[in-house]
Amino acid sequence: MSSGQGDRVNSEDKLRSYLKQAVADLHETRERLRKVRDDAAEPIAIVGMGCRFPGGVRSPEE
């Protein structure tokens, strides 16, 4: 193998390695975005409410 071919093979190996890492990163990012989207769509439940008002008022209606 001549020096030129070795350089080309080495460059191809580096590119292949980079592309594999980029694809893996994209899969991870897609999963993280899916989780954020799912969490944002989760319904909110209000299970109780309380408040204080000055001057002896005891309810929002007063």
N, C-alpha and C positions, 0 to 999 in steps of 0.2 A: 504494500500500500504506500503510495507516495504521500508526501507531506500535505499536499492539497486535498487529497481524499480524506486523510485523517482529520484535518480541520473541518471539512464538510460534515463528516460523521459526528464529530464532537459537537458541532453547532446544531445538528439535527437532534442529537440526544438532549442538549440543553433546551431546545425549543419544545421537544416532546415532554420533558420534565416540567417546564413552565406551563404548558397547556394543561397537563394533568392537574397541576396545583390550582390553576385558574378555574377549571371545571369543578374541582372539589370545593373551592371557595364559593363558587356560584350556588352549588347545591346547599351548602351551609347557610348562605345568605337567604336563599329562597325559603328554607325551613324557618329561619328566624323571622322573616317577614310574614309568613303564614301564621306563626304564633302571635305576633303583634296584631295582625288583622283579626284573628279569632278572639283574642282578649278584648279588643276594642268593641266587638260585636256582642260581648257577654252582657246579658240583661242586668239591670240594677234593681235590687229589691230594697225598699225602705221598710224596716221591720219595727221601727218605733220612732217617736218624735217627742221632743220635750222643749220647753222654752220657759224663760223667766221674763216677766215684765215688771217695770217699776210701779210703785204706787198701789200695791195690793191687787193689781189685775192678775187673774189666775188662768185665763184662757185667751186664745186669739180672738174669740168672739167678743169678749169684754173690751 
